[in-house]
Amino acid sequence: MDATEFRAFSDRRAAGRALARQVAARFAELDTAGRPLVLALPRGGLPIGQEVAARINGELDIIVARKVGLPEQPELGVGAVTADGPPLFNRTLLDEVGLTEADLAPAVEREREEARRRLRRYRAGRQPPEIRDRTVIVTDDGLATGVTAMAALREVRSKGPRHLWFAAPVCARDATQLLLTAADTVLCVHMPERFTAVGAWYHDFAQLSDEDVEAALASEGVRDG
């Protein structure tokens, strides 16, 4: 189905509620002890994460990953980086455009610093949550190429979760298969045959600000950890 046939979500909150039902059903089947941790990818993934965390009584926090774009076409993501750890690249795409990882070093450092800035601002001095031996669910508002989600999952995996999931309301099929190499489970409410931009599957896809993220974290589960 195409975007004109599938407009399932009025906004991120509605999408998050639909996803939360699916996550809760799967979580009920899981034999695990302890409180789950929901790590939202800000900014757009935070309303999704809020709904998921509320449904499963999970601790809510964030993980920041930043897309690394081409020097002349920054909107085209060829990699991603988190605040810590090495960058992740789409090597096939790098070969196609004739670039090396070294060529993208300035973009990597710029996006890494932005990831660190966001973490400092959003955490406001709070310590990061404990990940080891927990069920951790990384959420976003959609899955397109998967490279940013992969970078986030790789960082979380390095910290020893017992179970690691990725969940989003709408996902591209190829990216879903890619993420299964990093996550134990990938949950998607919709996986359309023809995937366009994530925003095409929302009536309201307004961008969120840093202030929106701060307000959400101050009022929601991040204080419950």
Buried (B, 14 or more C-beta within 10 A) or exposed (E): EEBEEBEBBEBBBBBBBBBBBBBBEBBEEEEEEEBBBBBBBBBBBBBBBBBBBBBBEBBBBBBBBBBBBBEEEEEEBBBBBBBEEEBBBBEEBBEEBEBEBEEBEEBBEBBBEBBBEBBEEBBEEEEEBBBEEBBBBBBBBBBBBBBBBBBBBBBBBEBEBBBBBBBBBBBBBEBBEBBEEBBBBBBBBBBBEEBEEBBBBBEEBEEBEEEBBBEBBEEBBBEEB
